[in-house]
Amino acid sequence: SNSDFMRLSRLNRMLKEVIQSMVLHRDFKEVANLILEATESLIPANSIEFYAMMDEEHIVHLAPESGFRGAPAQLEPEYRAFLGLPRDHWQGDQVGPYMVINLPIDHLENGSLRGLLLPLFSHQTNRVNALVIFRLKHDIIVDDELAMVLSRISEPLGVAIERETIFQNLEKERDQIYQRSIRDPLTN
């Protein structure tokens, strides 16, 4: 029917916008904001944030408050347990590869106590290496259409977050090399 065609056309356009934002933009802040805009019709979110593993011990939080620059973070234990989980062990909602969650009370200033959590898997290890949290404006019902969109955007989002963590690791190494190079060998 015509309405099905329109719905599929809209979904296709949304997915195309998400992928284009990641291909055309290097700045992760731009990518995150474009993803939020592109998915707005299906995911009524105030904001989007990411928790990514830099290595086995260090997690960074990429959120609007830090300009998506990545600040060292502690993650609530119930969500920290998801990081490193193999894809076949992910226990999301029964409908799909996501989870509707209650956010901690300290997030109330952001206007939401509900979130939509989406795991991102590493292409190398096939394990959860990052979590995306959409801070919802209101409760939502995740139907088949939204579940399909979430599963489709998880792959390009996973690539974008892996790219950003690589850039941050390179920047950290560059800064360490610079700091060593400016030290006077006599005074250290």
N, C-alpha and C positions, 0 to 999 in steps of 0.2 A: 504494500500500500504506500501511498504518498507520505504518510507520517513516518513510516519505518525508514523510507528513503531519506527524509529530512533528518531524522535522528541519527542515522548512520553517517550521513554527510557531515553533520555537526561534530560527531565523535571523531571522524577522520580528520577534520580541520583542527580540532583540539590537539590530537596526537601529533599532527604535522607541526603545529606551533611549538609544542614541547620540544620536539626533536630539533627544529630550527633554532630555538633559543640556545640549545646546548652546542650546536655546531657553529653558530655565528658569533657567539659571545664568549670571551675568555673570562671576564670578570664574574666570579661566582655569585656576587650580589645581584647582578643583572639576570643571571640564569634563574636564581631562586625567585625573584620578583616576576619574571616572565612565566614561570611555571605556575605560580600562584594566580596570575591573571588568566592564563590559558585554561586552568581547571576550575575557575570560579563558578561556572554554571552548574557543575556537578558537586563540587566540594566547597561549601560556604565557609571559608576559613578566614580568620583575622590575619594569620601569619603562618609561616612555614619555618621549621628549624630542623637541623640535622645534628646527629651525634655520630661521629666517625672515629674508627680506630686508626690511630697513627702507627701503632705497633701493638704488640701483645699487652702492654701495660698502660699506654697513654691514649686517652680519648679527648677529642676536641669537640666543642659545641659551636656550630655555625648558626648564628641567629641574627635577626634584625638588630638587636641591641649592640652587637659587636661589628655591625656592618658585614656580617658573614665572613669575618677574617679568621675565625677559629680560635677560641680561647680554651685553655685546658679546662676540663670539666670532670665532675663526679656525676655519675648517672645513678638514678635510683636502682637498688639491687635487683628489683623484679624486671627492670628493662636491661640492665647490664648483663643479665644472664642470657639475653638473646644474642649478644655480640659473640661471634665465633661459632654460632650454632650452624650445623650443616643444613643445607636446603631441605633435605628430606626429613629433618627433625623439627622444622618450623611448625609450631602449633598455633596458627592464627585462628581467626574466627571460622566458623563452619562454612561460611559462604565463599571465602577466598583468602588470598595471601595478605591479610591486613588484620588489624585489631582496633576496635574502638576502645579507648582507654579513658579513665578518670585521671586528670592531671592533678599534681600536688597543689594544695591550697595557696602556696606562695606564687603561683602563676595567675592568681585572681586578677592582678592589675592588668593583665593582658586581655581581660574581658571574657575568659573562657575557662571552664573546668573540664571540658571534654576535648578529646583529641582523636585523631585518626593516625594510627601508627602503621608505618609501612617499612618492612625490612628491605635493605638493599644488599645484594649478594655480590661478592667478589667473583670476577670472571676466572681468576686464577685458582682460587681455593674452593669455590662454590659454597662458601660460608657467609653468614651475615657479617658484613664489615661496616655497616652503617644503619642508622634508623632515621627515618623521616617522620616528623610529627607535624601534622596539619592541625593548628589550633582552631577548632570549630566555633563558628558564631552561634550555632544552636545544634541540638541533636539532629542526627540524620539517620535515614534508613539506607543501608548499603544494599542496593538492588543489583541485579545481574549486570546492568550497564556500567555502574560505578565500579563493580568488582573487576570487570574487563578493563576499564580505563586504568585502574590501579595496577593491574598486572602488566599492562602494556607500558606504563610510564616508569615502572620500577627498573627496567633494564637501562634506558637512557639516563635515568637519575643515578643509577649505580656507576655508570661510566663517568658521569659528571663529578660525583663525589670522589671517585678514585683519582681522577685527573686533578682535582683540587688538593687532595692530600699529598699527591706527588709534588705538586708545585710548592706546597707549604714545606714539605721535607727538603726540597732543593733550596728554598729560601733560607731555611734554618741552617743548612750546611754552608751556604754562601756566607751567611752572617758569621758563623763560627770561623771560617777561613779568614774572613776580613778581620775579625777580632784578633786572631793569632798574628796576622800580618802587621798590625799597627802597634803591637806590643814591642817595647824596647827590650832586646835580649839581655841587657845589663840590669835593668831595673825590674823587668818582668811586669 
